[in-house]
């Protein structure tokens, strides 16, 4: 599947991606979704090691490598340098998330490549930014533990990682923000720059609200799993058929509508519940009373009443439930792409709209080296030079 990218925001921007797993590929995916021409550099002969993951990692490569082209090459091979330099000279962005020092050892560090292309924006995605920890390796789960995010997520005494690679993906997003800012500065200066983003600092940024909370109250922080609410009603309730629905009543106006629509005039007339502060103080019995009301309603009735009362609400879903979600499907927010095994899988589009435009799958994830020959030709290598690289096994091309 191929679509015209000329009207996309980043059309004409060329990206070289040296990455694996989630953080780097997610940054590349966002740039690609927005229209950038992203070339993923993969090792020969087997390609990105993420291709071969199983379990929860089986989806990493196909999801985060949509809309990209694949160039499979041996970065250490003699004679490969001219091809790399040709690619760098015509690129706007290079992103990498290898271990600290890897790109320098390959002769691909920022100082070296910026001398070839002064306008290059070079994005380093690491575990930690500058400081005592910067040479440590990190993973999403590690920094969730270090940052307090896991502490705030799990039950007391049982820190629990979030159920998705949230820090990897947020870190990739932060990197993209930095890249876009650097491109804007390049418009004025003509020069690129080194941009860094990291997992640990991204996770710390996410828990900043709790850090400030502690500074303001001086009280030990309590995990979000403990009912220590800022609102009187902000909980999961079950319908008569056992479906859990999260319901939030966060203003006095919503409280009035809730009492009317759910036919609880007794609660509205109770002077102990006049304000949200009052309702928080009465949560010990109030939540149980509301739970009884919800339990008397079918899922359809409960959802309908929440809608009518204009509350914040939502069913507690599993990810697979979203495949049939009416909103996501009606809005075109799930797009199909072909993944390994020839399976057609629905994938969420970039959660963004600009002037009515949405950004999602234009090209399926590539085979290893699927675009090698064309990429090298576009970079200016002659047919003879390209053929020599293939013959020597330094570059690989695989049909889709």
C-alpha positions, -999 to +999 in steps of 0.1 A: +000+000+000+015+034-010+000+068-008+011+103-019+030+121+009+034+155-007+007+171+014+019+157+047+037+180+072+071+164+070+071+156+033+106+161+019+124+155+052+148+125+051+156+104+081+182+077+088+172+054+116+197+033+134+176+016+161+159-014+176+132-023+201+107+005+209+121+039+218+140+046+186+115+029+162+086+048+178+103+081+172+110+070+136+074+059+132+060+092+143+082+110+118+072+086+091+035+089+099+039+126+095+053+122+060+091+120+065+110+096+043+125+072+069+152+048+060+157+021+086+193+007+086+193-030+094+221-054+099+227-082+074+217-110+070+188-112+096+178-076+100+167-058+131+168-083+160+134-070+171+119-088+141+126-121+158+110-114+192+081-134+204+055-130+232+047-094+240+075-083+217+061-100+186+043-068+175+072-044+181+088-045+146+056-044+125+039-017+145+068+007+149+083+002+114+052+010+093+058+036+066+095+030+066+120+017+040+146-009+049+183-008+039+202-039+051+239-033+053+270-043+072+282-011+089+316-027+097+323-039+062+353-025+042+341-004+013+307+005+029+318+040+040+311+058+007+275+045+008+270+057+044+285+091+037+263+095+006+232+087+027+243+111+055+249+140+032+213+139+018+196+134+052+180+159+075+177+138+106+196+108+120+182+090+150+198+062+170+192+044+203+221+020+205+243+017+236+263+048+245+295+049+224+283+024+197+278+050+170+312+066+178+330+033+175+313+028+141+326+062+130+290+075+130+291+098+160+277+133+159+309+152+155+320+130+126+287+131+107+280+168+113+313+176+096+299+158+065+265+175+068+264+206+090+226+208+087+221+173+102+198+170+132+212+141+152+189+125+178+203+103+205+178+083+224+194+068+256+186+054+290+198+086+308+207+122+300+240+137+310+251+130+346+263+102+369+240+076+353+245+084+316+267+053+309+242+029+324+219+009+302+182+011+309+149-005+299+114+008+301+106-013+332+138-003+349+131+034+347+095+028+357+109+014+389+136+041+394+113+070+388+085+060+412+061+054+383+058+017+392+054+027+429+025+050+421+009+023+398+009-008+419-008-017+452+011-006+484+043-025+487+040-040+452+054-017+425+039-025+391+050-015+357+024+000+333+007-025+309+024-010+278+058+004+268+047+038+279+081+053+288+097+039+256+070+055+235+069+088+255+107+090+252+104+086+214+078+114+214+100+136+235+128+130+210+105+140+181+096+172+199+133+180+202+139+172+165+111+194+153+124+222+175+159+217+160+145+218+125+128+251+133+161+265+146+179+252+115+155+274+094+172+304+111+208+292+115+213+267+086+229+243+111+217+211+127+225+201+163+227+172+187+194+164+204+192+140+233+162+123+250+162+096+276+140+070+293+147+079+329+142+116+326+110+110+306+096+088+334+106+114+360+088+141+339+056+119+340+057+117+378+064+154+382+028+159+395+035+136+424+069+152+432+052+186+434+023+171+454+048+159+480+066+192+481+033+210+487+019+186+513+050+172+530+031+139+532+043+105+520+029+097+486+002+070+483-001+048+452-029+057+428-043+022+432-054+033+468-087+052+468-073+085+478-094+105+455-095+142+446-132+137+437-161+121+455-170+097+428-141+085+407-142+048+407-150+015+388-185+002+392-200-031+379-232-033+359-258-060+366-241-083+340-207-078+356-191-054+332-168-029+350-174+008+340-152+036+353-173+067+363-161+101+373-183+128+389-159+157+391-181+189+394-211+199+414-230+203+381-222+167+372-233+156+407-267+173+402-271+156+368-260+123+382-286+124+409-313+133+385-305+108+357-297+079+381-329+087+402-311+094+434-328+125+448-320+112+483-283+118+476-288+152+462-308+162+492-282+150+516-265+180+532-233+159+537-228+158+500-233+195+489-198+200+475-170+178+461-150+183+493-179+170+513-184+140+490-147+131+493-151+131+531-181+108+528-165+083+503-165+054+528-203+050+524-210+070+493-191+048+469-209+017+481-243+034+477-235+045+441-222+009+435-256-005+445-273+018+420-250+008+392-253-029+400-291-027+394-285-016+358-275-035+327-243-025+309-264-008+282-285+011+307-255+021+328-236+035+298-267+053+285-273+070+318-237+081+321-240+095+286-272+113+294-257+128+325-226+140+305-202+123+329-167+112+323-171+074+319-157+044+300-159+006+301-128-012+314-116-029+282-090-054+272-068-042+242-085-068+219-119-052+227-107-020+209-106-039+175-144-036+174-148-003+191-174+017+172-157+051+177-123+039+165-137+021+135-162+048+125-135+075+127-110+055+107-086+055+137-078+019+131-060+011+098-051-023+085-016-033+075+000-066+066+022-081+093+045-112+091+026-143+082+005-124+058-019-114+085-039-082+082-038-064+115-056-033+127-032-007+140-040+027+157-032+058+137-011+086+152-034+102+178-034+136+160-054+155+135-042+186+117-065+206+095-087+176+092-058+153+082-050+121+100-017+102+099-015+064+098-004+034+076+006+042+041+031+014+037+033-020+054+064-028+075+092-037+051+111-070+046+148-070+055+165-048+029+134-045+008+144-011-005+183-014-004+189-011-041+166+019-047+179+038-016+215+035-027+206+045-062+187+076-049+218+084-028+239+087-060+258+054-061+264+040-095+250+006-106+285-008-105+291+004-069+258-010-058+263-043-075+298-047-059+282-042-024+256-069-031+282-093-045+304-088-015+275-095+008+278-061+024+243-051+014+212-074+013+179-071-006+148-092+002+116-091-017+084-082+002 
